[in-house]
Amino acid sequence: MTRKEPRVEEVDEKDLKVEKRPKEWAAGLPGVYYSMKPAIEHMGIERTLKTVLKMNHKDGFDCPSCAWPDPDKRKTFEFCENGAKAVTWEAAPVIISKDFWAEHSISDLRERSEYWLGMQGRIVEPVYKPAGEDHYRPVSWDEAFEIVGKKLKSLDSPDEAAFYTSGRTSNEAAFLYQLFARGFGTNNLPDCSNMCHESSGWGMGQTIGIGKATVTFDDYAHADLIIVMGQNPGTNHPRMLTELEGCKRNGGQIVAVNPLPEASLKRYKNPQLVRGVIGKGTEIADQFLQIRLGGDMALLQAVSKRVFEAEARNPGTVLDHAFLEEHCEGLDELREYLLKLDEATVLEATGLRTEEIDELAARYLAADKVIITWAMGITQQKKGVATIKEMINLLLLRGNIGKPGAGASPIRGHSNVQGDRTMGIWEQMPPRFMDALGKEFGFEPPREHGADAVESIRRMRDGKVKVLIALGGNLVSAISDTQVAEKAFQNTDMTVQISIKLNRSHLITGDEALILPCKGRTEIDRQETGVQFVSVEDTVCAVHPSWGSVEPVSENLLSEPAIISRLARASIDGKINADWEGFEKDYDLIREHIAHVVEGCEDYNRKIRQKGGFILPNGPRDSRTFNTPTGKAVLTVNDLEYLERPEGTLILQSLRAHDQWNTTIYSNNDRYRGIKKGRHVVFINPEDITELGLKDGQNVDIYGVYDDGVQRVLRAYRVVSYPTARGCAASYYPEANVLVPLDHVAQGSNTPTSKQVIVRFEPSTHTAPSEHHAVATAPAPDAEADGFPGAGTPVKAAEAANA
């Protein structure tokens, strides 16, 4: 395929523009325009039609961006703006030429932005960086696999390797990958879920016995009330807006709980309806609670307390006593604890008024069917696990699990991150799975728990993990504490990235490094036995097939299952009873093994070929059964703790821009927040700007406030006056990861606390940033000398049980 030059230049942030007011509505005709313009420009009309008209259809491919589920009856245009951008980013016929690697040293490429790197086109040949060199060079596939196999065989222990996985990976590839890792002898299987929804898995698993949503797709339309917490659907999973609109049209109500007002939760103009094109659209949120960062746990406890108080006033009429008695435990302990909850503590933690909490409680009490849905605004808090347990408490009190139109709904961010976990991508898979895996392939899998994402960085830093193999993703940018992560990568013997496009993880390398280019989900996958399909699992446990629809951008690309199979043949062939060569030729063979190992996937090849696939079993949703030690759902008592900011500081959260998917940057604009031609901004409430002695439009340096002796700073960020919650600020991910210490994680899940970062500001002496990855390594200045008393004790526990 002839290479087309990418039409991209680095953006000079001196041209950054800020609109005075953020948008008041989402989608509409602009959503269509910004979906199709880049698609047609970069793919052409024919390739655009072959992709977007097949996306999320039963005979097409699953969208490679978010994991939002599909309706049984699909529309012609079953995609959103960011889904179309994800497909354009993957399927555009722009390739990196052979001479690119000689023209650009790794040191040179490190100075480029993620946006520029991604826009260079698809990688279409394996490339290798030998030790001591500063360039990648093309190598053959055979040579690449030989290099990796030789390195893995040379390790003193299997635990000196870690196998990272991205959520784009299919079920078939994920199953092979975990088999490869465990056949090699380690459970070091970090994945992107460790950094996003791990808190959901722990919080739900310990209370209702499953870490997945207890709702179906159709439940959204039939709910009386949907409480949307810590998420921005209009950017991160836009198709959800159609279901929220459906809820409203059926008489349901929506409550939004978030530190920032988001355009999509104000008003939605559905571009597939007349009223969404020429009308005003649909107002989404009936109530907006602008909560202080970290205050969600206190809010949920306060609402549950009001439920108990309502029951006391009207005995037998508020709580679902039959459900609680038959299916739950811990009710009396929870009641005793919450009735002592101090209202002043709640108001301080949330930044809300009593009247606002009363209104939410009234809505909850009036609703028979309630869904609580959340995303990383909750999971990336220190008390994220406990906050999710409080959601479960509130739902259980009135029987809102296991009935139509009600339930708990974590919204998975990446398209198959949930399927990857189902297939065994976890460092702590339970004994039942390991027993089945060992029996199926005639070996004894390692039983000691492995390293998750944060722990893998620690072990790489400390020289305990010497080889990192990454199946997709961009771990060095996605993980917290960027300067530590980069040093950890550079401390390894070898890094191997299975990828489709360039990103920063290809440039922060071990002594040796390889990039192994793979086919994308949009591309036809021809193997020896014919055209293959793969399967994925969405956020409501629906498993369905995905068929590529366009020719690959190069005949030299291999599929993910093929790459994994060849890596295994080069590294562990003969150690386990696995037909690696057969797996590459025929994916049905992989699925036969999945059927024997993965619970709920029995008869997989038949079920996945059903029109639309099949639904995995879910005890709480299907039969009100709970896989807990007692067989009952657990109402839990959780000590309230919230983040108290020292004087002169704010609590910062990282978030995505609208033209962004995880660490992939589609443009340097954020249409809904009014940002153009730049990303180095910090959103601050105008009253906080005044209180801190700053000015709107001023350039500031942002310092993390910690006592670990390390200075973490972002240079020359523009202050943007924005209606955030008081005391809170926001800046873009992944750049803000620089400010999040590696050891600051959610209790219980080890997820980075990217939504609770204490920061201070100083006027910047730097010009508008030209660097693309700002980190500092100087020792931190003395906190008292800088005028920030208490900087060493950023977290204060507020004991809610004090009467």
Secondary structure in CASP SS format (residue, H / E / C, confidence):
PFRMAT SS
TARGET T0000
AUTHOR 0000-0000-0000
METHOD secondary structure of the structure
MODEL  1
M C 1.00
T C 1.00
R C 1.00
K C 1.00
E C 1.00
P C 1.00
R C 1.00
V C 1.00
E C 1.00
E C 1.00
V C 1.00
D C 1.00
E H 1.00
K H 1.00
D H 1.00
L C 1.00
K E 1.00
V E 1.00
E C 1.00
K C 1.00
R C 1.00
P C 1.00
K C 1.00
E C 1.00
W C 1.00
A E 1.00
A E 1.00
G C 1.00
L H 1.00
P H 1.00
G H 1.00
V H 1.00
Y H 1.00
Y H 1.00
S H 1.00
M H 1.00
K H 1.00
P H 1.00
A H 1.00
I H 1.00
E H 1.00
H H 1.00
M H 1.00
G H 1.00
I H 1.00
E H 1.00
R H 1.00
T H 1.00
L H 1.00
K H 1.00
T H 1.00
V H 1.00
L C 1.00
K C 1.00
M E 1.00
N C 1.00
H C 1.00
K C 1.00
D C 1.00
G C 1.00
F E 1.00
D C 1.00
C C 1.00
P C 1.00
S C 1.00
C C 1.00
A C 1.00
W C 1.00
P C 1.00
D C 1.00
P C 1.00
D C 1.00
K C 1.00
R C 1.00
K C 1.00
T C 1.00
F C 1.00
E C 1.00
F C 1.00
C C 1.00
E H 1.00
N H 1.00
G H 1.00
A H 1.00
K H 1.00
A H 1.00
V H 1.00
T H 1.00
W H 1.00
E H 1.00
A H 1.00
A C 1.00
P C 1.00
V C 1.00
I E 1.00
I C 1.00
S C 1.00
K C 1.00
D C 1.00
F H 1.00
W H 1.00
A H 1.00
E H 1.00
H C 1.00
S C 1.00
I H 1.00
S H 1.00
D H 1.00
L H 1.00
R H 1.00
E C 1.00
R C 1.00
S C 1.00
E H 1.00
Y H 1.00
W H 1.00
L H 1.00
G H 1.00
M C 1.00
Q C 1.00
G C 1.00
R E 1.00
I C 1.00
V C 1.00
E C 1.00
P C 1.00
V E 1.00
Y E 1.00
K E 1.00
P C 1.00
A C 1.00
G C 1.00
E C 1.00
D C 1.00
H C 1.00
Y C 1.00
R E 1.00
P E 1.00
V C 1.00
S C 1.00
W H 1.00
D H 1.00
E H 1.00
A H 1.00
F H 1.00
E H 1.00
I H 1.00
V H 1.00
G H 1.00
K H 1.00
K H 1.00
L H 1.00
K H 1.00
S H 1.00
L C 1.00
D C 1.00
S C 1.00
P H 1.00
D H 1.00
E H 1.00
A E 1.00
A E 1.00
F E 1.00
Y E 1.00
T E 1.00
S C 1.00
G C 1.00
R C 1.00
T C 1.00
S C 1.00
N H 1.00
E H 1.00
A H 1.00
A H 1.00
F H 1.00
L H 1.00
Y H 1.00
Q H 1.00
L H 1.00
F H 1.00
A H 1.00
R H 1.00
G H 1.00
F H 1.00
G C 1.00
T C 1.00
N C 1.00
N C 1.00
L C 1.00
P C 1.00
D E 1.00
C H 1.00
S H 1.00
N H 1.00
M H 1.00
C C 1.00
H C 1.00
E H 1.00
S H 1.00
S H 1.00
G H 1.00
W H 1.00
G H 1.00
M H 1.00
G H 1.00
Q H 1.00
T H 1.00
I H 1.00
G C 1.00
I C 1.00
G C 1.00
K C 1.00
A C 1.00
T C 1.00
V C 1.00
T C 1.00
F C 1.00
D C 1.00
D H 1.00
Y H 1.00
A H 1.00
H H 1.00
A C 1.00
D C 1.00
L E 1.00
I E 1.00
I E 1.00
V E 1.00
M E 1.00
G C 1.00
Q C 1.00
N C 1.00
P H 1.00
G H 1.00
T H 1.00
N H 1.00
H C 1.00
P C 1.00
R C 1.00
M H 1.00
L H 1.00
T H 1.00
E H 1.00
L H 1.00
E H 1.00
G H 1.00
C H 1.00
K H 1.00
R H 1.00
N C 1.00
G C 1.00
G C 1.00
Q E 1.00
I E 1.00
V E 1.00
A E 1.00
V E 1.00
N C 1.00
P C 1.00
L C 1.00
P C 1.00
E C 1.00
A H 1.00
S H 1.00
L H 1.00
K C 1.00
R E 1.00
Y E 1.00
K E 1.00
N C 1.00
P C 1.00
Q C 1.00
L C 1.00
V H 1.00
R H 1.00
G H 1.00
V H 1.00
I C 1.00
G C 1.00
K C 1.00
G C 1.00
T E 1.00
E E 1.00
I C 1.00
A C 1.00
D C 1.00
Q E 1.00
F E 1.00
L E 1.00
Q C 1.00
I C 1.00
R C 1.00
L C 1.00
G C 1.00
G C 1.00
D H 1.00
M H 1.00
A H 1.00
L H 1.00
L H 1.00
Q H 1.00
A H 1.00
V H 1.00
S H 1.00
K H 1.00
R H 1.00
V H 1.00
F H 1.00
E H 1.00
A H 1.00
E H 1.00
A H 1.00
R H 1.00
N C 1.00
P C 1.00
G C 1.00
T C 1.00
V C 1.00
L C 1.00
D C 1.00
H H 1.00
A H 1.00
F H 1.00
L H 1.00
E H 1.00
E H 1.00
H H 1.00
C E 1.00
E E 1.00
G C 1.00
L H 1.00
D H 1.00
E H 1.00
L H 1.00
R H 1.00
E H 1.00
Y H 1.00
L H 1.00
L C 1.00
K C 1.00
L C 1.00
D C 1.00
E H 1.00
A H 1.00
T H 1.00
V H 1.00
L H 1.00
E H 1.00
A H 1.00
T H 1.00
G C 1.00
L C 1.00
R C 1.00
T H 1.00
E H 1.00
E H 1.00
I H 1.00
D H 1.00
E H 1.00
L H 1.00
A H 1.00
A H 1.00
R H 1.00
Y H 1.00
L H 1.00
A H 1.00
A C 1.00
D C 1.00
K C 1.00
V E 1.00
I E 1.00
I E 1.00
T E 1.00
W E 1.00
A C 1.00
M H 1.00
G H 1.00
I H 1.00
T H 1.00
Q C 1.00
Q C 1.00
K C 1.00
K C 1.00
G H 1.00
V H 1.00
A H 1.00
T H 1.00
I H 1.00
K H 1.00
E H 1.00
M H 1.00
I H 1.00
N H 1.00
L H 1.00
L H 1.00
L H 1.00
L H 1.00
R C 1.00
G C 1.00
N C 1.00
I C 1.00
G C 1.00
K C 1.00
P C 1.00
G C 1.00
A C 1.00
G E 1.00
A E 1.00
S E 1.00
P E 1.00
I C 1.00
R C 1.00
G C 1.00
H C 1.00
S C 1.00
N C 1.00
V H 1.00
Q H 1.00
G H 1.00
D H 1.00
R H 1.00
T H 1.00
M C 1.00
G C 1.00
I C 1.00
W C 1.00
E C 1.00
Q C 1.00
M C 1.00
P C 1.00
P H 1.00
R H 1.00
F H 1.00
M H 1.00
D H 1.00
A H 1.00
L H 1.00
G H 1.00
K H 1.00
E H 1.00
F H 1.00
G C 1.00
F C 1.00
E C 1.00
P C 1.00
P C 1.00
R C 1.00
E C 1.00
H C 1.00
G C 1.00
A C 1.00
D C 1.00
A H 1.00
V H 1.00
E H 1.00
S H 1.00
I H 1.00
R H 1.00
R H 1.00
M H 1.00
R H 1.00
D C 1.00
G C 1.00
K C 1.00
V C 1.00
K C 1.00
V E 1.00
L E 1.00
I E 1.00
A E 1.00
L E 1.00
G C 1.00
G C 1.00
N C 1.00
L H 1.00
V H 1.00
S H 1.00
A H 1.00
I C 1.00
S C 1.00
D C 1.00
T H 1.00
Q H 1.00
V H 1.00
A H 1.00
E H 1.00
K H 1.00
A H 1.00
F H 1.00
Q H 1.00
N C 1.00
T C 1.00
D C 1.00
M E 1.00
T E 1.00
V E 1.00
Q E 1.00
I E 1.00
S E 1.00
I C 1.00
K E 1.00
L C 1.00
N C 1.00
R H 1.00
S H 1.00
H H 1.00
L C 1.00
I C 1.00
T C 1.00
G C 1.00
D C 1.00
E E 1.00
A E 1.00
L E 1.00
I E 1.00
L E 1.00
P E 1.00
C E 1.00
K C 1.00
G C 1.00
R C 1.00
T C 1.00
E E 1.00
I C 1.00
D E 1.00
R E 1.00
Q E 1.00
E C 1.00
T C 1.00
G E 1.00
V E 1.00
Q E 1.00
F C 1.00
V E 1.00
S E 1.00
V E 1.00
E E 1.00
D C 1.00
T C 1.00
V C 1.00
C C 1.00
A E 1.00
V E 1.00
H E 1.00
P E 1.00
S E 1.00
W C 1.00
G C 1.00
S C 1.00
V E 1.00
E C 1.00
P C 1.00
V C 1.00
S C 1.00
E C 1.00
N C 1.00
L C 1.00
L E 1.00
S C 1.00
E H 1.00
P H 1.00
A H 1.00
I H 1.00
I H 1.00
S H 1.00
R H 1.00
L H 1.00
A H 1.00
R H 1.00
A H 1.00
S H 1.00
I C 1.00
D E 1.00
G C 1.00
K C 1.00
I E 1.00
N C 1.00
A C 1.00
D C 1.00
W H 1.00
E H 1.00
G H 1.00
F H 1.00
E H 1.00
K H 1.00
D C 1.00
Y H 1.00
D H 1.00
L H 1.00
I H 1.00
R H 1.00
E H 1.00
H H 1.00
I H 1.00
A H 1.00
H H 1.00
V H 1.00
V C 1.00
E C 1.00
G C 1.00
C C 1.00
E C 1.00
D C 1.00
Y H 1.00
N H 1.00
R H 1.00
K H 1.00
I H 1.00
R C 1.00
Q C 1.00
K C 1.00
G C 1.00
G C 1.00
F E 1.00
I E 1.00
L C 1.00
P C 1.00
N C 1.00
G H 1.00
P H 1.00
R H 1.00
D H 1.00
S H 1.00
R C 1.00
T C 1.00
F C 1.00
N C 1.00
T C 1.00
P C 1.00
T C 1.00
G C 1.00
K C 1.00
A E 1.00
V E 1.00
L C 1.00
T C 1.00
V C 1.00
N C 1.00
D C 1.00
L C 1.00
E C 1.00
Y E 1.00
L E 1.00
E C 1.00
R C 1.00
P C 1.00
E C 1.00
G C 1.00
T C 1.00
L E 1.00
I E 1.00
L E 1.00
Q E 1.00
S E 1.00
L E 1.00
R C 1.00
A C 1.00
H C 1.00
D C 1.00
Q E 1.00
W E 1.00
N C 1.00
T C 1.00
T E 1.00
I E 1.00
Y C 1.00
S C 1.00
N C 1.00
N C 1.00
D E 1.00
R H 1.00
Y H 1.00
R H 1.00
G C 1.00
I E 1.00
K E 1.00
K C 1.00
G C 1.00
R C 1.00
H C 1.00
V E 1.00
V E 1.00
F E 1.00
I E 1.00
N C 1.00
P H 1.00
E H 1.00
D H 1.00
I H 1.00
T H 1.00
E H 1.00
L C 1.00
G C 1.00
L C 1.00
K C 1.00
D C 1.00
G C 1.00
Q C 1.00
N E 1.00
V E 1.00
D E 1.00
I E 1.00
Y E 1.00
G E 1.00
V C 1.00
Y C 1.00
D C 1.00
D C 1.00
G C 1.00
V C 1.00
Q C 1.00
R C 1.00
V E 1.00
L E 1.00
R E 1.00
A E 1.00
Y E 1.00
R E 1.00
V E 1.00
V E 1.00
S E 1.00
Y C 1.00
P C 1.00
T C 1.00
A C 1.00
R C 1.00
G C 1.00
C E 1.00
A E 1.00
A E 1.00
S E 1.00
Y E 1.00
Y C 1.00
P C 1.00
E H 1.00
A H 1.00
N H 1.00
V H 1.00
L H 1.00
V C 1.00
P C 1.00
L C 1.00
D C 1.00
H C 1.00
V E 1.00
A C 1.00
Q C 1.00
G C 1.00
S C 1.00
N C 1.00
T C 1.00
P E 1.00
T C 1.00
S C 1.00
K C 1.00
Q C 1.00
V E 1.00
I E 1.00
V E 1.00
R E 1.00
F E 1.00
E E 1.00
P E 1.00
S C 1.00
T C 1.00
H C 1.00
T C 1.00
A C 1.00
P C 1.00
S C 1.00
E C 1.00
H C 1.00
H C 1.00
A C 1.00
V C 1.00
A C 1.00
T C 1.00
A C 1.00
P C 1.00
A C 1.00
P C 1.00
D C 1.00
A C 1.00
E C 1.00
A C 1.00
D C 1.00
G C 1.00
F C 1.00
P C 1.00
G C 1.00
A C 1.00
G C 1.00
T C 1.00
P C 1.00
V E 1.00
K E 1.00
A C 1.00
A C 1.00
E C 1.00
A C 1.00
A C 1.00
N C 1.00
A C 1.00
END
